[in-house]
Amino acid sequence: MHAVFGLGNPGSQYALTRHNVGFEVIDLYRKVHRWNEKGRIKRSALVYHRDNLLLVKPMTFMNESGFAVRGILEHYGIPTENALVVYDDLDLELGRIRLLAAGGAGSHNGMRSVLGALRSEGIPRLRIGIEIDERQQTGRDYVLERFSPAEWTHVVPAIERAVEAIELFRRQGIDAAMTQFNRR
């Protein structure tokens, strides 16, 4: 069993914001792979389950994501190496994706919550870059804004690559996904 966690904030006011890129990846994966089943709320998360894959959107708000991630992993008995956390990253340029097998949270509070709840940095993650050079806002204000039309031209291909990376992670593991998708 594998689990993919797309981090974001629940509620229509957060839809399509930079901080909800993880939710967008889950939604596109479901669309591409024709997952029409309704999700169910379990352990503070919206969970879609098919075959040996869970697609998960924590409903705890970004800064408390760890509670939902830990709850789902424990409930289903999924080891962290079979989980993938997908989230926005201010430390990467807009539209770039990067996979890592483990590591710190950087400046991301949602990932900090995940690592704290798991008491480990050993969980694979897929980071999607949202940083732009000419940004005027603080990080908090910036991540809660919606992408501009010009930014979407970079974000959509990144989300599409993320969906492909999830499929490779699921079939061959994090090392294969890193090798293929961390190339520029």
VOBA-1610 file (N, C-alpha, C; in pm, whole numbers, padded with zeros to 5 digits, always signed):
BEGIN
Met+00085-00118+00000Met+00000+00000+00000Met+00089+00124+00000His+00050+00223-00080His+00118+00351-00086His+00018+00462-00053Ala+00069+00572-00002Ala-00015+00689+00027Ala+00054+00814-00025Val-00023+00898-00093Val+00027+01027-00140Val-00054+01135-00070Phe+00015+01222+00001Phe-00048+01330+00077Phe-00024+01461+00005Gly-00129+01524-00042Gly-00120+01657-00101Gly-00153+01759+00006Leu-00056+01841+00046Leu-00080+01938+00153Leu-00150+02062+00098Gly-00238+02117+00182Gly-00312+02238+00146Gly-00402+02279+00260Asn-00488+02374+00233Asn-00586+02422+00330Asn-00726+02394+00278Pro-00814+02340+00363Pro-00951+02318+00319Pro-01027+02450+00310Gly-01130+02452+00227Gly-01215+02570+00215Gly-01197+02641+00083Ser-01308+02693+00032Ser-01307+02757-00100Ser-01219+02882-00104Gln-01201+02951+00009Gln-01118+03071+00008Gln-00971+03039-00019Tyr-00931+02914-00003Tyr-00792+02875-00028Tyr-00774+02803-00162Ala-00882+02774-00231Ala-00872+02703-00358Ala-00785+02780-00456Leu-00700+02708-00525Leu-00613+02760-00630Leu-00506+02858-00578Thr-00482+02861-00448Thr-00374+02943-00395Thr-00241+02868-00407Arg-00134+02940-00393Arg-00001+02880-00402Arg+00017+02770-00296His-00040+02792-00179His-00023+02696-00069His-00102+02567-00092Asn-00190+02566-00191Asn-00274+02448-00216Asn-00229+02367-00336Val-00107+02384-00378Val-00056+02307-00492Val-00065+02157-00466Gly-00043+02115-00343Gly-00055+01973-00310Gly-00194+01919-00339Phe-00297+01996-00304Phe-00435+01957-00335Phe-00455+01948-00486Glu-00397+02043-00559Glu-00412+02045-00706Glu-00351+01919-00768Val-00240+01873-00715Val-00177+01751-00766Val-00269+01631-00743Ile-00326+01620-00625Ile-00419+01510-00596Ile-00537+01515-00693Asp-00593+01635-00713Asp-00708+01649-00803Asp-00674+01610-00946Leu-00557+01651-00994Leu-00520+01616-01131Leu-00491+01466-01143Tyr-00428+01408-01043Tyr-00404+01263-01047Tyr-00537+01189-01060Arg-00635+01228-00982Arg-00767+01165-00988Arg-00830+01182-01126Lys-00814+01300-01184Lys-00872+01326-01317Lys-00801+01243-01425Val-00669+01244-01424Val-00591+01171-01525Val-00619+01021-01518His-00630+00969-01397His-00648+00824-01378His-00795+00785-01358Arg-00884+00881-01384Arg-01030+00858-01380Arg-01078+00797-01249Trp-01037+00859-01140Trp-01085+00819-01007Trp-01210+00900-00978Asn-01325+00841-01000Asn-01451+00912-00979Asn-01513+00883-00844Glu-01455+00790-00769Glu-01508+00755-00638Glu-01503+00877-00545Lys-01601+00883-00457Lys-01601+00989-00358Lys-01500+00956-00248Gly-01439+01060-00195Gly-01348+01042-00084Gly-01426+01029+00046Arg-01358+00978+00146Arg-01417+00963+00280Arg-01325+01032+00380Ile-01386+01090+00480Ile-01308+01153+00586Ile-01264+01046+00685Lys-01133+01036+00703Lys-01073+00945+00801Lys-00955+01016+00864Arg-00946+01006+00994Arg-00830+01061+01066Arg-00799+01205+01024Ser-00898+01290+01017Ser-00884+01433+00983Ser-00832+01455+00842Ala-00866+01365+00750Ala-00822+01378+00612Ala-00929+01328+00517Leu-00932+01385+00398Leu-01016+01335+00290Leu-00934+01230+00216Val-00983+01106+00215Val-00906+00993+00161Val-00978+00932+00042Tyr-00905+00918-00067Tyr-00951+00845-00185Tyr-00870+00717-00190His-00937+00603-00206His-00870+00474-00199His-00908+00390-00319Arg-00806+00344-00390Arg-00828+00250-00499Arg-00707+00157-00503Asp-00738+00029-00519Asp-00634-00073-00525Asp-00538-00057-00406Asn-00412-00035-00435Asn-00313-00024-00326Asn-00260+00119-00311Leu-00345+00217-00344Leu-00303+00357-00334Leu-00408+00440-00262Leu-00361+00522-00170Leu-00444+00623-00105Leu-00399+00759-00155Leu-00493+00842-00195Leu-00467+00982-00224Leu-00532+01059-00110Val-00455+01145-00044Val-00500+01204+00082Val-00483+01356+00080Lys-00589+01424+00122Lys-00585+01568+00145Lys-00612+01592+00294Pro-00511+01627+00372Pro-00535+01658+00513Pro-00633+01775+00525Met-00727+01763+00616Met-00828+01868+00638Met-00799+01946+00766Thr-00677+01940+00813Thr-00637+02001+00940Thr-00582+02141+00925Phe-00580+02194+00806Phe-00510+02317+00770Phe-00361+02289+00767Met-00292+02365+00685Met-00152+02338+00652Met-00064+02316+00775Asn-00070+02408+00871Asn+00026+02403+00981Asn+00002+02289+01079Glu-00105+02213+01060Glu-00134+02097+01145Glu-00140+01968+01062Ser-00084+01969+00945Ser-00091+01855+00853Ser-00037+01726+00912Gly+00058+01736+00999Gly+00122+01617+01055Gly+00027+01525+01127Phe-00074+01580+01194Phe-00170+01496+01265Phe-00244+01404+01169Ala-00286+01457+01056Ala-00357+01376+00957Ala-00264+01275+00891Val-00143+01318+00856Val-00048+01226+00792Val-00018+01108+00884Arg+00018+01138+01008Arg+00047+01031+01103Arg-00076+00941+01124Gly-00193+01001+01137Gly-00315+00923+01158Gly-00344+00826+01045Ile-00328+00871+00922Ile-00353+00783+00807Ile-00249+00673+00799Leu-00122+00708+00816Leu-00016+00606+00810Leu-00038+00499+00917Glu-00073+00541+01038Glu-00098+00444+01145Glu-00223+00362+01118His-00330+00426+01075His-00458+00357+01051His-00443+00246+00947Tyr-00369+00273+00841Tyr-00354+00177+00733Tyr-00226+00093+00744Gly-00143+00120+00841Gly-00019+00045+00858Gly+00080+00066+00744Ile+00089+00187+00694Ile+00176+00218+00580Ile+00310+00270+00634Pro+00421+00209+00594Pro+00551+00261+00637Pro+00583+00393+00566Thr+00660+00477+00631Thr+00689+00610+00573Thr+00756+00602+00437Glu+00833+00498+00411Glu+00898+00490+00280Glu+00799+00464+00167Asn+00676+00427+00201Asn+00571+00408+00100Asn+00475+00526+00095Ala+00514+00636+00157Ala+00433+00757+00156Ala+00509+00867+00082Leu+00434+00958+00024Leu+00492+01071-00047Leu+00411+01195-00010Val+00479+01300+00036Val+00414+01425+00072Val+00441+01526-00039Val+00335+01585-00092Val+00345+01681-00203Val+00307+01819-00150Tyr+00394+01917-00173Tyr+00367+02050-00119Tyr+00440+02159-00197Asp+00391+02283-00178Asp+00452+02401-00239Asp+00583+02434-00168Asp+00675+02498-00239Asp+00803+02531-00177Asp+00854+02666-00225Leu+00871+02757-00130Leu+00927+02890-00159Leu+01077+02885-00187Asp+01140+02772-00157Asp+01284+02761-00180Asp+01317+02711-00321Leu+01213+02687-00402Leu+01233+02644-00541Leu+01167+02744-00635Glu+01230+02767-00750Glu+01173+02860-00846Glu+01041+02807-00902Leu+00956+02897-00940Leu+00824+02867-00991Leu+00829+02761-01101Gly+00751+02655-01083Gly+00737+02552-01185Gly+00838+02439-01177Arg+00933+02448-01089Arg+01033+02341-01075Arg+00983+02238-00975Ile+01008+02110-00999Ile+00975+02008-00900Ile+01103+01940-00853Arg+01098+01891-00731Arg+01214+01821-00676Arg+01164+01715-00580Leu+01214+01594-00597Leu+01182+01483-00509Leu+01299+01456-00416Leu+01268+01422-00292Leu+01369+01387-00194Leu+01321+01266-00115Ala+01414+01180-00078Ala+01379+01062+00001Ala+01360+01097+00148Ala+01424+01202+00194Ala+01418+01243+00334Ala+01478+01382+00345Gly+01471+01439+00465Gly+01533+01569+00487Gly+01451+01656+00577Gly+01497+01779+00593Gly+01430+01874+00680Gly+01310+01939+00614Ala+01248+02029+00689Ala+01126+02096+00642Ala+01155+02225+00567Gly+01277+02275+00575Gly+01303+02406+00517Gly+01217+02510+00586Ser+01159+02600+00509Ser+01076+02706+00566Ser+00927+02671+00567His+00892+02546+00536His+00753+02506+00519His+00692+02454+00650Asn+00596+02528+00703Asn+00534+02490+00831Asn+00453+02361+00822Gly+00390+02336+00710Gly+00316+02211+00695Gly+00408+02091+00701Met+00521+02101+00633Met+00617+01990+00636Met+00681+01979+00774Arg+00702+02092+00840Arg+00754+02090+00977Arg+00657+02013+01068Ser+00527+02034+01049Ser+00425+01962+01126Ser+00431+01812+01098Val+00448+01775+00972Val+00456+01634+00934Val+00576+01568+01001Leu+00691+01631+00989Leu+00812+01573+01047Leu+00803+01565+01199Gly+00743+01665+01261Gly+00726+01663+01405Gly+00631+01551+01449Ala+00522+01534+01378Ala+00425+01430+01414Ala+00484+01290+01396Leu+00566+01275+01294Leu+00628+01144+01267Leu+00755+01123+01350Arg+00807+01230+01408Arg+00934+01226+01482Arg+01046+01169+01396Ser+01042+01208+01270Ser+01141+01156+01175Ser+01145+01248+01053Glu+01260+01257+00991Glu+01274+01327+00863Glu+01272+01228+00747Gly+01248+01101+00776Gly+01259+00995+00676Gly+01131+00967+00601Ile+01071+01069+00541Ile+00954+01048+00457Ile+00979+01114+00322Pro+00955+01040+00213Pro+00973+01099+00081Pro+00881+01218+00058Arg+00929+01313-00021Arg+00850+01431-00050Arg+00874+01479-00191Leu+00772+01546-00244Leu+00777+01606-00378Leu+00745+01753-00360Arg+00843+01836-00384Arg+00830+01980-00365Arg+00802+02045-00500Ile+00709+02140-00500Ile+00675+02213-00622Ile+00707+02361-00599Gly+00798+02414-00681Gly+00844+02551-00663Gly+00738+02654-00694Ile+00729+02754-00604Ile+00632+02863-00624Ile+00699+03001-00615Glu+00830+03006-00598Glu+00900+03133-00578Glu+00920+03207-00710Ile+00901+03339-00705Ile+00931+03425-00819Ile+01025+03535-00772Asp+01107+03586-00862Asp+01208+03686-00827Asp+01149+03818-00782Glu+01044+03863-00846Glu+00992+03997-00820Glu+00885+04003-00711Arg+00882+03907-00624Arg+00780+03901-00518Arg+00799+04015-00419Gln+00689+04084-00385Gln+00691+04193-00288Gln+00635+04152-00152Gln+00547+04052-00149Gln+00478+04013-00027Gln+00568+03928+00062Thr+00528+03922+00191Thr+00595+03830+00282Thr+00556+03688+00242Gly+00629+03590+00292Gly+00600+03451+00259Gly+00458+03411+00290Arg+00407+03448+00409Arg+00271+03409+00449Arg+00167+03469+00355Asp+00178+03597+00326Asp+00081+03662+00236Asp+00092+03605+00095Tyr+00212+03581+00051Tyr+00235+03531-00084Tyr+00175+03393-00106Val+00196+03301-00013Val+00148+03164-00033Val-00004+03154-00029Leu-00070+03250+00034Leu-00216+03247+00043Leu-00285+03321-00070Glu-00207+03373-00166Glu-00264+03436-00284Glu-00276+03335-00397Arg-00362+03367-00491Arg-00378+03281-00609Arg-00270+03312-00711Phe-00240+03212-00793Phe-00143+03231-00900Phe-00200+03329-01003Ser-00113+03406-01064Ser-00154+03492-01176Ser-00168+03404-01300Pro-00238+03453-01403Pro-00248+03374-01528Pro-00110+03339-01585Ala-00016+03431-01579Ala+00119+03404-01630Ala+00188+03294-01549Glu+00166+03295-01418Glu+00228+03193-01333Glu+00171+03054-01361Trp+00042+03049-01393Trp-00019+02918-01422Trp+00050+02849-01540Thr+00108+02926-01633Thr+00176+02863-01746Thr+00299+02784-01701His+00351+02814-01583His+00463+02738-01524His+00414+02631-01427Val+00305+02662-01359Val+00255+02573-01255Val+00188+02449-01313Val+00107+02465-01416Val+00035+02350-01474Val+00132+02241-01520Pro+00237+02273-01596Pro+00331+02167-01633Pro+00398+02101-01512Ala+00423+02178-01407Ala+00483+02120-01286Ala+00387+02022-01220Ile+00260+02057-01215Ile+00159+01968-01157Ile+00147+01842-01242Glu+00152+01857-01373Glu+00146+01740-01462Glu+00266+01648-01441Arg+00386+01707-01427Arg+00505+01625-01399Arg+00494+01558-01263Ala+00435+01627-01167Ala+00417+01569-01034Ala+00328+01445-01041Val+00224+01450-01121Val+00135+01334-01137Val+00214+01217-01196Glu+00298+01243-01294Glu+00382+01138-01353Glu+00481+01084-01249Ala+00537+01173-01168Ala+00633+01132-01066Ala+00568+01043-00961Ile+00444+01073-00925Ile+00371+00989-00830Ile+00358+00848-00885Glu+00324+00836-01010Glu+00306+00704-01070Glu+00438+00626-01071Leu+00548+00693-01102Leu+00678+00626-01100Leu+00717+00589-00957Phe+00695+00679-00862Phe+00722+00649-00722Phe+00644+00525-00679Arg+00521+00520-00717Arg+00433+00407-00680Arg+00483+00275-00738Arg+00531+00276-00861Arg+00575+00154-00928Arg+00719+00114-00894Gln+00809+00216-00885Gln+00952+00183-00874Gln+01022+00244-00754Gly+00955+00328-00677Gly+01016+00383-00557Gly+01073+00523-00576Ile+01114+00580-00464Ile+01161+00719-00462Ile+01291+00737-00540Asp+01382+00639-00537Asp+01508+00656-00608Asp+01487+00670-00758Ala+01402+00586-00815Ala+01373+00596-00959Ala+01306+00729-00991Ala+01214+00772-00907Ala+01145+00899-00931Ala+01242+01016-00922Met+01332+01013-00825Met+01431+01120-00813Met+01522+01123-00935Thr+01567+01007-00979Thr+01657+01002-01094Thr+01591+01062-01218Gln+01466+01029-01241Gln+01399+01079-01362Gln+01353+01223-01351Phe+01300+01265-01238Phe+01234+01394-01230Phe+01318+01506-01169Asn+01431+01476-01110Asn+01513+01583-01054Asn+01607+01643-01158Arg+01607+01588-01277Arg+01685+01648-01385Arg+01617+01776-01429Arg+01694+01873-01469Arg+01635+02000-01518Arg+01581+01988-01654
//
